[in-house]
Amino acid sequence: MRKKINKIDLKLSFIRSAVNRDLGDIKELIDLSEGMLRRQCTQLTKQLDRECQKATEEEKEFLGGWYAGDFIQLTEVFPKIQRYSLFTTVMASAEFDLYRICIEMQQILKKEKEYKKPRKSIIKNCFRYLEEECHVSLSKFRIYTDEIEMYQRLRNCIVHSEGKNTDQNPTEIEKYCKEKPTLSIDRHGYIILKENFLNIAMHIITQFFQRLIESCKTEVYRDSYRLTHPPLAG
């Protein structure tokens, strides 16, 4: 029995390491890309200031208009494209890691019902499988699962509607975005991911996986105990 437990620990440790590596790589990419945009914007501001120092008022007005397009790109267009892309990458990674955990738990617990990856609602489906089939408790960190389900809905809008709020219940998305300082919806109905949104999302997803893997470990040991300590007859 001791060998089995060690083997299980090894499997769960491998999953934890893989999840941490995946999320860590994405976090570094987020920090790098956000920092690059900030530096570019700072450099452009300094360049404009230098050119305006010896310019007439008319020339300053011309220069302001000349650089306006560049500032819009650096403060609005590029961040939107970049954050949309990185957010979809974050969610794709979270989906894959959840799927991997479902498969591992199915094998470790020797569940008869095979987990099959659905075409849509992957995250919600994974939650359901872990709770109903593997008896993994998610109740203690429901705040994280609720957030991640909302992230999935935001991601769907980004992927399927280029960021427009076309959710089945758009008022819920509007309310959610109003409550979050790092989210907003513009007058055309497009979701805006502000600076620090990705860092907060990454923190929540990382915390979720840490708690999920611990909860999986608890259920595995509980299941092992039940197998070795059956209830006494009578």
N, C-alpha and C positions, 0 to 999 in steps of 0.2 A: 504493500500500500504506500509505503514511503517513496518508492520509485515513481509511482504514478503521480503523487502530489508534486514531486520535484519536476517532473516532465510538464505538468500543468503550469507550474510557476514559470518554467522556461518559456512556454508558449505565450503566456500572458505578458511576460517581460518583453518578449520579442515584439508583440503587438504594441505595447507602450512605447518602445524605442522607435518603431517604425512611424507611429503617429507623431511623436515628438520631433522626429527628423523631418517629416513632411511639413508640419506646421512651422517648424523653425526656419526651414528654407524659405517658405512663403513670407514669413515675418521679416526676414532680412531683405527680401526683394521689395516689400512694401516700404520699409524704412529707406532703402536706397533710392527708390523712385520718387518718394515724397520729398526727400532731401534734394534730389536733383532739380525738381521743379522749383523749390524754394530758392536754390542757388541761382538758377537761370533768371528768376524774377528779380532777385536782388541785383544781379549783374546788369540787367536791362535798365533798372531804375538808376543805377550809378552812371550808366552810359548816357541816359537821357539828361541827368543832372549836369554832367560834364559838358554836353553839347549846348545846354541852355545857359550856362554861366556867361558866355560872351555873346549870346544871341539877343536880338531886338525882340520886343513884345510880339511883333508880327511873326518873326522866325520861331519864337517859342510856341506860338499857337499852331504853326505849321508842323513843328516837330512833335507836339502832343498828338496831333491827328495822325501823323506818320507812324508813331509808335503804338497808337491805340490798338491796332489789330494784333500786334505782337503781345500786348498785355492781356487782351481778351483770350488769346490762345493759351497763354501761360497760366492764367487764373481761372479760366472757365472750360475751354474746349479740351485741352490736354488732360487736366485733372479728371474730367468726366470720363473720357475714353480710358484713361489709365485705371481709375478706381473701378469702373464697370468691369474691365478685363480682370483685374486682380481679385475682385469679389467673386466673380464666377469661378475663378481658379480655386479660391478658398472653399467655396461650396462643393465643387467637384471633388476636392480632396477629402472634405468631411463626409461626403456620400460614400466614397470608396472605402474610407477607414471604417465607417459604420457597417458597410457591407462585409468587409473583412472580419469584423468582430462577430457579426451574425453567423458567418460560416464557421469560424473557430469555435464559437459556443455550441453550435449544432454538433460539431465533431467531438468536442470535449465531453458534452453531456449525453452524447449518443442519442440525439433526438430522432425519432422516426420521421417526423415531418421535415422534409428538406427545405431549406430557405432558398426561395427563387427570387432573384432580383426583378422587381417590376419595372415597367417602362416609365412610370411617373410616380410622384409622391414617394420617392425612395426613402427619404428620411423618416417620414411618418410611418411608412411600412416597416422600416427597421425597428423603430421604437415599439411598434405593436408586436413584432415577432419576439423581441427580447423580453418584453413583459409577459405576453400571453403564453409563449411556447417555452421560453427559457427561465421564466419566473424571476428575471432580473428586476429588482426594484429601482424605478426611476423617480419615485415620489419625493425623495429627499432633495433632489436637484431639479424639480419641475421648472423652476425659474429659468434654468438654462435650456431645457428642452423646448419651452414655450418661445424663447428668443430665437432659437435655431429654426423652429418651424416658421417664424415670421421672416427670418433671413431667406428661407427657401422661397417664400412667396415674393419677396423683393427680387430675388435672383430670377425667378420665372418671368417677372415683368421685364427685366433687363434682357434676358435671352430671347423671349418671344415677341416683345413689343418695343425693343430698343430703349427700355427704361420707362415707357409710359405706363401709368397705373391702370392696367387692364385686368386687375385681379377680379375674381368672382365676387368678392365683397370689397369694392374699392373704398368704401367709407372706413373700413377697419384699417386699411393701409394708410389712409389720410390721417386718421386719429393716431396711429402708431408713429408716423413721421413727425407729427406736431409735438408729440411727447418727447422726442429724442433731439437733443441739441445738435447732433451730428447728421441729422437727416432733414430733408424738406422736399416739398413738391412745388415745382414752378407753375406759372400761370397757364401753361399748356398741358399740365398734368404729368410732367416727367419727374421722376424721382432723382433727387440730388444727393449724392454721397459726399458729405463734407470732409474736410481734413480731420483726422483722428477716428473717423467711423471705422475704417479697416482695422486699426489697432485695437479698438474696443471689441469689435467682432472677433478678432483673433484671440483676445484674452478670454472672452466668454466661451468660445469653442474649445480652447485649450483646457479651461477649467472643467468643462463638461466631460471631455474625454478622460481626464484624470479621475473624476468621480465615477464615470461609467465603468472604467476598467476595474476600479476597486470594488464596485458593486457586482461586477461579473465574477471577480475572484471570490467574493463572499458567497455567492450562489453556488459556485463550483465546489467549495469546501463543504457547504451545507448539503449539497447533493451527495458528495462522497460520504459524509457522516450518515446520511439516511441509508445508503447502501450497506454500510458496515454495521449499522445499529438498527436493524429492523424492529418495529414495535413488538413487544411481548404478546404472545397469544393469550387470550382470555383476560 
